[in-house]
């Protein structure tokens, strides 16, 4: 951002063809994005964490080609507290 030496952040951003927000973000931390990327942690608790090793893995071992839909239906039949969106976690 060489324009920043003589212009305000919004003016320098306009001359460099990017947004004011990006200019302020760049001023705060001028490093490249790929150099500071960190691994994102899980945002939600895994709904199958408690039963995966005990119940899902034996189902996968017993029948080598099951579909996620069938396994999820079986888990929801055994555990009615599981939400309908549990297939996305599998």
MARZA-275335 format. One record per residue: residue number from 1; chain; x, y, z of N, C-alpha, C in turn. Coordinates in nm, 4 decimals, always signed. Atoms other than C-alpha are relative to their C-alpha. Layout:
MARZA-275335
   resi   chain         nx         ny         nz        cax        cay        caz         cx         cy         cz
    NUM       A          X          Y          Z          X          Y          Z          X          Y          Z
...
end
This chain:
MARZA-275335
   resi   chain         nx         ny         nz        cax        cay        caz         cx         cy         cz
      1       A    +0.0843    -0.1171    +0.0000    +0.0000    +0.0000    +0.0000    +0.0891    +0.1239    +0.0000
      2       A    -0.0920    -0.1130    +0.0091    +0.2430    +0.2631    -0.1207    -0.0725    +0.1343    +0.0065
      3       A    +0.0768    -0.1249    -0.0070    -0.0349    +0.5252    -0.1436    -0.0237    +0.0435    +0.1444
      4       A    +0.0286    -0.0310    -0.1400    -0.0749    +0.5086    +0.2352    +0.1009    +0.0980    +0.0568
      5       A    -0.1017    -0.0930    -0.0502    +0.2434    +0.7099    +0.2833    -0.0444    +0.1451    -0.0159
      6       A    +0.0406    -0.1386    +0.0260    +0.0747    +1.0211    +0.1408    -0.1506    +0.0232    +0.0078
      7       A    +0.1457    -0.0132    -0.0025    -0.3013    +0.9511    +0.1622    -0.0582    -0.0682    +0.1229
      8       A    +0.0697    +0.0686    -0.1091    -0.5545    +0.8454    +0.4197    -0.0304    -0.1429    -0.0436
      9       A    +0.0276    +0.1407    +0.0324    -0.6511    +0.4774    +0.4381    -0.1113    -0.0154    -0.1036
     10       A    +0.1037    +0.0140    +0.1025    -0.9799    +0.5180    +0.2441    +0.0455    +0.0469    -0.1385
     11       A    -0.0479    -0.0501    +0.1289    -0.8113    +0.7243    -0.0285    +0.1044    -0.0953    -0.0602
     12       A    -0.1008    +0.0937    +0.0485    -0.5173    +0.4848    -0.0547    -0.0650    -0.1289    -0.0494
     13       A    +0.0709    +0.1210    +0.0418    -0.7565    +0.1904    -0.0749    -0.0686    +0.0220    -0.1337
     14       A    +0.0673    -0.0291    +0.1265    -0.9547    +0.3567    -0.3536    +0.1005    +0.0042    -0.1151
     15       A    -0.1018    -0.0068    +0.1055    -0.6380    +0.4276    -0.5514    +0.0578    -0.1382    -0.0305
     16       A    -0.0543    +0.1345    +0.0198    -0.5177    +0.0697    -0.5016    -0.1072    -0.0994    -0.0432
     17       A    +0.1130    +0.0801    +0.0478    -0.8631    -0.0658    -0.6041    -0.0391    -0.1119    +0.0958
     18       A    +0.0620    +0.0924    -0.0938    -0.9671    -0.2393    -0.2849    -0.0742    +0.0786    +0.1059
     19       A    +0.0915    -0.0668    -0.0919    -1.2071    -0.1625    -0.0014    +0.0724    +0.0649    +0.1181
     20       A    -0.0544    -0.0652    -0.1200    -1.1511    +0.0597    +0.3009    +0.0235    -0.1019    +0.1102
     21       A    -0.0133    +0.1029    -0.1033    -1.2073    -0.2392    +0.5265    +0.1289    -0.0781    -0.0184
     22       A    -0.1231    +0.0721    +0.0285    -0.9251    -0.4254    +0.3560    +0.1215    +0.0859    +0.0325
     23       A    -0.1120    -0.0902    -0.0300    -0.6999    -0.1212    +0.3914    +0.0264    +0.0043    +0.1501
     24       A    -0.0178    -0.0028    -0.1447    -0.7619    -0.1016    +0.7657    +0.0498    -0.1341    +0.0515
     25       A    -0.0458    +0.1323    -0.0399    -0.7166    -0.4782    +0.8013    +0.1478    -0.0170    -0.0339
     26       A    -0.1399    +0.0086    +0.0413    -0.3887    -0.4546    +0.6114    +0.0895    +0.0838    +0.0908
     27       A    -0.0785    -0.0824    -0.0925    -0.2703    -0.1731    +0.8387    +0.0204    -0.0698    +0.1335
     28       A    -0.0111    +0.0702    -0.1279    -0.3415    -0.3836    +1.1466    +0.0996    -0.1145    -0.0052
     29       A    -0.0895    +0.1143    +0.0131    -0.1533    -0.6876    +1.0173    +0.0385    -0.0159    -0.1462
     30       A    -0.0362    -0.0002    +0.1411    +0.0384    -0.6542    +0.6891    +0.0434    -0.1361    -0.0556
     31       A    -0.0420    +0.1313    +0.0480    +0.1264    -1.0261    +0.6656    -0.0983    -0.0576    -0.1013
     32       A    +0.0849    +0.0641    +0.0989    -0.0108    -1.2430    +0.3867    -0.0956    -0.0986    +0.0669
     33       A    +0.1014    +0.0856    -0.0592    -0.3248    -1.4435    +0.4544    +0.0457    -0.1448    +0.0120
     34       A    -0.0393    +0.1398    -0.0066    -0.1760    -1.7821    +0.3715    +0.1102    -0.0248    +0.1028
     35       A    -0.1044    +0.0160    -0.1000    +0.1060    -1.7195    +0.6173    -0.0561    -0.0017    +0.1416
     36       A    +0.0552    -0.0059    -0.1346    -0.1240    -1.6620    +0.9129    -0.1243    -0.0852    +0.0177
     37       A    +0.1179    +0.0856    -0.0109    -0.3958    -1.9159    +0.8434    +0.0242    -0.1077    +0.1054
     38       A    -0.0089    +0.1036    -0.1013    -0.4598    -2.1420    +1.1375    -0.1155    -0.0979    -0.0204
     39       A    +0.1028    +0.1010    +0.0171    -0.6605    -2.4599    +1.1477    -0.1229    +0.0374    +0.0825
     40       A    +0.1247    -0.0351    -0.0671    -1.0227    -2.3955    +1.2335    -0.0451    -0.1136    +0.0910
     41       A    +0.0496    +0.0991    -0.0955    -1.1570    -2.5742    +1.5379    -0.1459    -0.0298    -0.0293
     42       A    +0.1416    +0.0333    +0.0150    -1.4929    -2.7471    +1.5487    -0.0844    +0.1060    +0.0690
     43       A    +0.0876    -0.1009    -0.0587    -1.7729    -2.5033    +1.6132    -0.1117    -0.0633    +0.0816
     44       A    +0.1060    +0.0698    -0.0724    -2.0265    -2.7582    +1.7299    +0.0524    -0.1340    +0.0485
     45       A    -0.0345    +0.1309    -0.0529    -2.0042    -3.0722    +1.9332    -0.0455    -0.1065    -0.0997
     46       A    +0.0336    +0.1087    +0.0912    -2.0034    -3.3901    +1.7232    -0.1130    -0.0825    +0.0610
     47       A    +0.1132    +0.0720    -0.0593    -2.3455    -3.5550    +1.7758    +0.0233    -0.1512    +0.0074
     48       A    -0.0261    +0.1441    -0.0007    -2.2033    -3.9022    +1.7059    +0.1234    -0.0384    +0.0795
     49       A    -0.1258    +0.0273    -0.0704    -1.8918    -3.8739    +1.9245    -0.0151    -0.1096    +0.1046
     50       A    +0.0190    +0.0978    -0.1071    -2.0371    -4.0826    +2.2074    -0.0246    -0.1411    -0.0521
     51       A    +0.0398    +0.1321    +0.0483    -2.1637    -4.3685    +1.9919    +0.0794    -0.0474    -0.1216
     52       A    -0.0660    +0.0354    +0.1258    -1.9288    -4.3686    +1.6906    +0.0828    -0.1284    +0.0129
     53       A    -0.0876    +0.1170    -0.0139    -1.6648    -4.6173    +1.8113    -0.0773    -0.1243    +0.0425
     54       A    +0.0714    +0.1155    -0.0549    -1.9129    -4.8396    +1.9946    -0.1043    -0.0569    -0.0956
     55       A    +0.1112    +0.0490    +0.0806    -2.1909    -4.8605    +1.7349    +0.0171    +0.0202    -0.1504
     56       A    -0.0097    -0.0276    +0.1433    -2.1118    -4.7003    +1.3990    +0.1119    -0.0817    -0.0638
     57       A    -0.1126    +0.0752    +0.0561    -1.7716    -4.8640    +1.3436    -0.0348    -0.1480    -0.0170
     58       A    +0.0381    +0.1401    +0.0232    -1.9076    -5.2185    +1.4022    -0.0979    -0.0172    -0.1164
     59       A    +0.0896    +0.0077    +0.1157    -2.1849    -5.1472    +1.1486    +0.0782    +0.0099    -0.1302
     60       A    -0.0811    -0.0156    +0.1200    -1.9265    -5.0352    +0.8955    +0.0852    -0.1242    -0.0262
     61       A    -0.0817    +0.1200    +0.0148    -1.7101    -5.3420    +0.9592    -0.0867    -0.1182    -0.0438
     62       A    +0.0878    +0.1132    +0.0301    -2.0043    -5.5839    +0.9415    -0.0476    +0.0007    -0.1442
     63       A    +0.0441    -0.0077    +0.1398    -2.1277    -5.4606    +0.6042    +0.0886    +0.1021    -0.0708
     64       A    -0.1040    -0.0867    +0.0568    -1.8499    -5.3172    +0.3847    -0.0481    +0.1147    -0.0888
     65       A    +0.0407    -0.1069    +0.0907    -2.0620    -5.0973    +0.1580    -0.1271    +0.0725    +0.0401
     66       A    +0.1252    -0.0668    -0.0375    -2.3362    -4.9285    +0.3636    +0.0009    +0.1467    -0.0408
     67       A    +0.0130    -0.1412    +0.0322    -2.4674    -4.5901    +0.2688    -0.0211    +0.0788    +0.1286
     68       A    +0.0138    -0.0863    -0.1189    -2.4655    -4.3001    +0.5135    -0.1457    +0.0098    +0.0421
     69       A    +0.1420    -0.0112    -0.0322    -2.8428    -4.2795    +0.4911    -0.0446    -0.1178    +0.0866
     70       A    +0.0398    +0.1185    -0.0757    -2.8874    -4.6373    +0.6166    +0.0568    -0.0009    +0.1404
     71       A    -0.0623    -0.0042    -0.1331    -2.6426    -4.5951    +0.9027    -0.0672    +0.1053    +0.0868
     72       A    +0.0646    -0.1065    -0.0775    -2.8049    -4.2686    +1.0097    -0.1399    -0.0414    +0.0438
     73       A    +0.1337    +0.0467    -0.0381    -3.1515    -4.4222    +1.0036    +0.0084    -0.1007    +0.1143
     74       A    -0.0170    +0.0975    -0.1071    -3.0285    -4.7107    +1.2195    +0.0382    +0.0687    +0.1310
     75       A    -0.0401    -0.0723    -0.1212    -2.8608    -4.4718    +1.4672    -0.1175    +0.0799    +0.0569
     76       A    +0.1166    -0.0757    -0.0485    -3.1751    -4.2593    +1.4854    -0.1064    -0.0928    +0.0564
     77       A    +0.0941    +0.0968    -0.0554    -3.3833    -4.5727    +1.5450    +0.0452    -0.0427    +0.1391
     78       A    -0.0535    +0.0413    -0.1297    -3.1525    -4.6784    +1.8297    +0.0050    +0.1148    +0.1001
     79       A    -0.0148    -0.1185    -0.0864    -3.1101    -4.3243    +1.9671    -0.0957    +0.1093    -0.0482
     80       A    +0.0989    -0.0980    +0.0483    -3.4258    -4.1140    +1.9195    +0.0374    +0.1453    +0.0308
     81       A    -0.0384    -0.1373    -0.0344    -3.2555    -3.8077    +2.0739    +0.0859    +0.0658    -0.1082
     82       A    -0.0812    -0.0569    +0.1090    -3.0383    -3.7635    +1.7624    -0.0882    +0.0816    -0.0947
     83       A    +0.0754    -0.0886    +0.0896    -3.1477    -3.4827    +1.5328    -0.0032    -0.0583    -0.1407
     84       A    +0.0115    +0.0491    +0.1363    -3.2498    -3.5360    +1.1715    +0.1226    +0.0337    -0.0826
     85       A    -0.1168    -0.0420    +0.0755    -2.9394    -3.3556    +1.0469    +0.1273    -0.0753    +0.0355
     86       A    -0.1184    +0.0727    -0.0442    -2.7047    -3.6151    +1.1986    +0.0748    -0.0610    -0.1186
     87       A    -0.0663    +0.0587    +0.1166    -2.6296    -3.7546    +0.8516    +0.1140    +0.0888    -0.0465
     88       A    -0.1073    -0.0921    +0.0392    -2.4205    -3.4442    +0.7801    +0.1248    -0.0219    +0.0844
     89       A    -0.1148    +0.0237    -0.0877    -2.1971    -3.5336    +1.0754    +0.0714    -0.1293    -0.0365
     90       A    -0.0594    +0.1277    +0.0345    -2.1373    -3.8833    +0.9413    +0.0880    +0.0172    -0.1206
end
